[in-house]
Amino acid sequence: MGRLMHDKYGPSLLRARHDEVAVTDEATTELSSFKSRSINFKIAFWDPEVNGLRYMKTLIYNLAAGLSDENWKRLRRIGNRTVGDPFTITYNGELVCMDYLRSVLELDFIARDVELDGARVLEIGAGYGRTGHTLLSNHDLREYHIIDLPQSLKLSQAYLRTVLDDEQYAKVRFTSVADVDERYADTEFDLTVNISSFSEMKPETVDEYLKLIDQRSRYFYIRDAVGKYLDGSLNGNTEQPEVIKMALSAGKLRDVIDIHDSHDVESHGPAFVDAYRPGSGWTCVANAWAPPWSHYWQALYGKK
């Protein structure tokens, strides 16, 4: 009878294997760390060490679910988003990736206070060009200028040439870091943008860019980390010590913080705002946490 009842309500072959391999007698009696070991990965959630992409796609899905109607419109105006084969999910029939979700959220923050139609925009460190692609697709910009390292410029030139139409691409100007002073001796910008690159630069280089912004721009938007972190659970301490040392010494904000503690992150928001204020004649128009990453902040400044 007992065998029959076990067969009736018993486990599948897969579940039986999980019990044999992960949900062992030892695992079920040792509670000190079971929630971060294989037993819990089999009975509660997927193993983050081998399911990183699954969790990333879940994060994309949840971010897409929270988009406002206006931000959905912004996203749909951006054509050719799948160039480069990004990791995507499908939400309401629309392919969505992490990069352009972040782009529309950044645009949403900027557009609340800055008139972008007819604007001349400068981006310092454009990566492959997602921000320029987003702004040019949603607003009739006058020009879009990019300052970057030579190799990165090759990537953004190739990408934007592919995803933009001829009229949009004709508005883009590419400038190598070696030519900044000569190129922008007397150019005025309505908005300057920096996303996730000031924290990778030498502090003195950041100061030089802030001087340029102070002299040449009316508004400045930045989105970047509020501090550094040392959390072996995130990378298994796979980085070489010298690489970690380089990362900790870059940028202006080098406090090591608990990036998974909202109070710790928020407490460094004021230092972020002060560090990236271009000059004494600037006021912070708005600042807030920059989703989805826990330790990122964003701020928009305007000249008084």
Order of alpha helices (4+ residues) and beta strands (2+ residues): alpha-alpha-alpha-alpha-alpha-alpha-beta-beta-alpha-beta-alpha-beta-alpha-alpha-beta-alpha-beta-alpha-beta-alpha-alpha-alpha-alpha-beta-beta
